[in-house]
Amino acid sequence: MTTAKPAPSQATPRVVNAYRSEHQRDIVNRLRRIEGQVRALVEMVESGRPCEDVAQQMSAARKAMDKAFYRMMACTVLEAVSGSDAEADVERSTRILEKYA
C-alpha cells in the first residue's frame, strides 16, 4: 500500500526540505552539463568549426540555461505555496520572473 505525498500547501517542512535538496541536485547537474557545453563551444571556436555549427550549439546552451532558470524558479513557487505568507511569496516570485525571465 502506498501513501500519497501531502499536497504542497499541506507539506511538512521535512517534505519541503527533501524536495529542495533533490531540486538543488537537479539544478547543479543541469549547470554542470551547461558548463560542459560552454567548454565544448570554446573548443569549437578555437578549432575553426563553421559559424553555423557554433551558433547551433550556442542556442542549445542558451536554451539549457533557460530551462535551468525555470527549474530554479519552481523552488520559489514551492516556498510560496508552503510558506506562512503565501501571497507575499507569490508576489516575490512574480517579480523575479518579470525581472529575469
C-alpha positions as CSV (number, residue, x, y, z in Angstrom):
1,M,0.0,0.0,0.0
2,T,1.4,3.4,-1.0
3,T,0.9,6.6,0.8
4,A,0.3,9.8,-1.2
5,K,2.5,12.8,-0.7
6,P,0.8,15.7,1.0
7,A,-0.3,18.5,-1.2
8,P,2.2,21.4,-1.3
9,S,0.0,23.5,0.9
10,Q,0.0,20.7,3.5
11,A,3.6,19.8,3.0
12,T,5.6,19.3,6.2
13,P,9.0,21.2,6.5
14,R,10.7,17.8,6.2
15,V,9.0,17.0,2.9
16,V,9.7,20.5,1.6
17,N,13.4,20.2,2.6
18,A,13.7,16.8,0.9
19,Y,12.2,18.3,-2.3
20,R,14.5,21.3,-2.0
21,S,17.6,19.1,-1.7
22,E,16.6,17.0,-4.7
23,H,15.8,20.1,-6.6
24,Q,19.2,21.6,-5.8
25,R,20.9,18.5,-7.1
26,D,18.9,18.7,-10.3
27,I,19.9,22.4,-10.8
28,V,23.6,21.7,-10.1
29,N,23.6,18.8,-12.5
30,R,22.0,20.9,-15.2
31,L,24.5,23.7,-14.6
32,R,27.4,21.2,-14.8
33,R,26.1,20.0,-18.2
34,I,25.8,23.6,-19.4
35,E,29.4,24.2,-18.2
36,G,30.5,21.2,-20.4
37,Q,28.6,22.7,-23.3
38,V,30.3,26.0,-22.9
39,R,33.7,24.3,-22.7
40,A,32.9,22.5,-25.9
41,L,31.9,25.7,-27.6
42,V,35.3,27.3,-26.8
43,E,36.9,24.2,-28.4
44,M,34.7,24.5,-31.4
45,V,35.6,28.2,-31.9
46,E,39.3,27.5,-31.3
47,S,39.3,24.7,-33.9
48,G,37.7,26.8,-36.5
49,R,34.4,25.0,-36.8
50,P,31.8,26.6,-39.1
51,C,29.8,29.5,-37.6
52,E,26.5,27.7,-38.1
53,D,27.7,24.7,-36.0
54,V,28.8,27.1,-33.3
55,A,25.6,29.0,-33.4
56,Q,23.5,25.8,-33.1
57,Q,25.5,24.8,-30.0
58,M,25.2,28.3,-28.5
59,S,21.5,28.1,-29.0
60,A,21.3,24.7,-27.2
61,A,23.4,26.0,-24.3
62,R,21.2,29.1,-24.0
63,K,18.0,27.0,-24.0
64,A,19.6,24.7,-21.4
65,M,20.3,27.7,-19.2
66,D,16.7,29.0,-19.6
67,K,15.4,25.5,-18.6
68,A,17.7,25.6,-15.5
69,F,16.4,29.0,-14.6
70,Y,12.8,27.9,-14.8
71,R,13.5,24.8,-12.7
72,M,15.1,27.0,-10.1
73,M,12.1,29.3,-10.1
74,A,9.9,26.2,-9.4
75,C,11.6,26.2,-6.0
76,T,10.4,29.7,-5.2
77,V,6.9,28.6,-6.1
78,L,7.1,25.7,-3.7
79,E,8.3,28.0,-1.0
80,A,5.4,30.3,-1.8
81,V,2.9,27.6,-1.5
82,S,4.3,26.1,1.7
83,G,5.1,29.4,3.4
84,S,3.1,31.2,6.0
85,D,2.7,34.4,3.9
86,A,1.9,32.7,0.6
87,E,0.6,35.9,-1.1
88,A,3.8,37.8,-0.5
89,D,5.9,34.9,-1.6
90,V,3.9,34.5,-4.8
91,E,4.4,38.2,-5.4
92,R,8.1,37.9,-4.8
93,S,8.3,35.0,-7.3
94,T,6.4,37.0,-9.9
95,R,8.8,40.0,-9.5
96,I,11.8,37.6,-10.0
97,L,10.2,36.2,-13.2
98,E,9.4,39.7,-14.5
99,K,12.9,40.9,-13.8
100,Y,15.0,38.0,-15.1
101,A,12.8,35.9,-17.5
